[in-house]
Amino acid sequence: MSSIVPGPQKKIEEEITAARSGAKPLNAGDLNPSAPQQEQLVGLDDWPPTVRAVVEADHDRVAALVSNRRRTADHALPAVARGLDELLDQVAEGLQADKPRLLRKPTAAASEVPLDDVAELLGIPSGELTPAPGRAERRTALRTIKQLRAQLKELETSHDHSRLTRMVTFVVRLALVIDRVPEATGALAPIALDRYANAMPDAQWDWTFQQKLEFWQETHKTLAVRPNS
């Protein structure tokens, strides 16, 4: 029996023949072996749908950038921007409501999580915490959200990926926290938005997508655990 391994062209022909006969489904990667394989994100099943959609779309965008497929990354950018716009709209609704509107039904642990710990997850230093942001602070936060949503519209045509990466880092983290801890909407969102608007340093801006994903997953998991359970 021959031990010679078929060359790339021969292997592609065999894959196509097998697919036509119904013996094996044809994978796009079989036609272009050099193309990067797209990894599937796991562990997001219980995330709020909009947050999950943003993270999945951003994963496609970042993967394209890493593999020097700029045009593919540009095509993925609008989906990320639209998802962030929806998340910011939901945060704005929460700030305007007497009781913050959640991205989905809260967990029973929501009111049991110390806000000091939540502030740390949002990158807010303890020294910047205020007793309770008032109406003026909320109005300022709403103006900031309006400005960010306008920036997202610009990004859909400017394709400034660096700027979009910073916004994804901020908005996804804020959305996940608010989903689990609804009182953070009024107590912490105005502070977080003010810090972002003033370009306060955020170490996560320079993290890889995988590092941020692991942090987001750990944050989501940590806030889901009941302290008294």
N, C-alpha and C positions, 0 to 999 in steps of 0.2 A: 504494500500500500504506500502510495506517495505521501511524503511528509511535507511537501512544498505548500507554503501558505499562499493563497490567492492574492494577487496584487490588488491595490485599491480599486482600480477600474473594474476588474473581474468581480470583486466582492460587491460592488454597487449593482452590477448587472444581475448577480445572483439574488440580491435583496429584492430588486424590482420584479424578477421572474417569480420569486416566492410570493410576493404581494399580489401579483396578477392571478396567481393560481389559488389565492385565498389561504395559502399555508401559513402566512405570516403577515401581520399588518406592517405597512411601510412607515418608518420613522423619518421625519425630516432630517434628522442627524445622519441617517444612512446615506443621504444624497450629498451631504457636505460634511465629511468627518472632521474637518478643521473648525467647523462652527462651534462656539462655546455651548455646552449643554446647560439648559435653563434649569436651575434648581427649584424645587417646589417648597414653599414655606409650610412649615408644620407648627402645630401648637397654637393656632389662632382661631380655632373653632368657636370658642366662647367669647371672643372679642366682639365689641359693638360692630355691626356690619360696615358702617361708613369708615371707621378707623381701620378695619381689616382691609377694605378695598384700597385705601390710601397707601397702606404699607405694602400691599402686593404690587400696586402700580409703581411705587417708588423702588421696589426691589428690581423690577424690570428696567427702570430708568438707570439705576446705579450700575446694574450688571452690564448694560450696554456701554456706559461710560468707561467702565473698567476695561472692557475688551475693545476700546477704541471704535465703537460703532456709534458715532456721534449722531448720525441721522436717525437711527433707531431710538436713541435717547431723547432726541427732540420730539419724535412722534409720541413718546410716552409721557412727556411733560404735561400736556394739557389735562390728561386724566388725573394726574397727581394734583394739579392746581385746582381743578373743579372739586375734587374730594376735600381738599383743605378749605376751600371756600364754604362748603357745606358744614364742615366741622366748626368753623368760625361763626357761621350763622347760628348754629345751635348753642354755642357759648354765649353769643349775644342775647339770644332768647332767654337763657338762664339768668343773665345779669339783669334783664328787664322784668323778670317775673318775681313775684313775692316768694315763691318757692322755686328754686332752680329746676329748670326742665332738663332731665337727664337724657343722655344719648340712648339709654334703654332703661329697663327696670333695675333699680339698685339692689345690691346685696344687703343682707341683714347686718353686715359688719360696717356699713358705711358710716353710721354715726358714732361708732366706737373707736375709730382711728384718730389718734392725737394729731391735731393740725400741724404741730411743730414737726412731726415726722413727715407729714405730707409736704410741707414747705421744703424740706430738705430734698425730697424726690424731685421737686420742681426747680431745684437749684437756687432757692431763695435763702439767703443767710438769715440766721435767727435775729440778727440785729435790725433787719429790715421789716420784720413783722410788726403790724400795727394792730391795736385792739380790735378794730372792725372798720374796714373801709366804708365810708359813707356814700351818699348819693353823688357827691362831686367826683369821688374816685371812680365810681361806676360809670358816670358819664364820660370821664376821660378814657376809661377802658373801652367803652363803646366806640368812641372816636378812633381809638387805636385799631380796633377790629375793622372799622370801615376803611381805614387807610391800608391795612394789610390785605383786605379783599380787593382793593383797587390795584395794589401791587401784583397780586396774583393774575389779574387780567393782563397786566403789562408783561408778566413773565411768559405768558402763553405765546407771545410773539417775539420777545427779546431772547428767549431761551438762555437765560442766565442761570445755569445749573447750580453754581455755587450759592447764589442767593436763595434758590429754591431749597437746597439741602438744609440751610440754616432754618428756614421756615418749617420744613417737615419735622426737623428735630424738636422744635419748640411746640408746634401745634399738636403733634401726635402725643407727646408726653403730657401736655395739658389736658387733652381730651380723655386719655386713659385715666388720669387722676380724677377728673370730674365725674366720669362714669362710675367710679367706685366710691368716691367721697363727694356727694352732691354739695355739701356745705362749703367745699373749697371754691365753688363758683363765685360766691360773694366775698368770701374771706381771703382767698389767695389769688384768684384769677386777675383782679385789678393790679396786684403787685407784680405778678409774673408778666403781664402785658406791658406794664410800665418799664420793667427791666429790659424787655425785648425792644421796645420802642427806642430806648436810650442806648441800645447796642452794648449792654453790659456783657462782659465776657462770659462765654458758656463753653466749658471744656468739651462738651459733647459735640460741638460743631466739627471738631477734627477727628471724631471717632469714625471707624469704619461702619458700614451699614450693619455688619454682623454684630459689632459691639453694641450698637444702639438697639438692635433687635433683641439681644439678650437682656439689656437693661429694661426695655419696655415689657418684655415677657415677665421678668422678675418683679417689676413694679406691679403689673396686673395681678400676678400670683400673690404677692405680699399683701396687697390691699384687699384681697379676697379672703384672707384668713382672719377669723374672729379672734381677737385677743383673749376672750374669756372662754373659748371653746375647749 
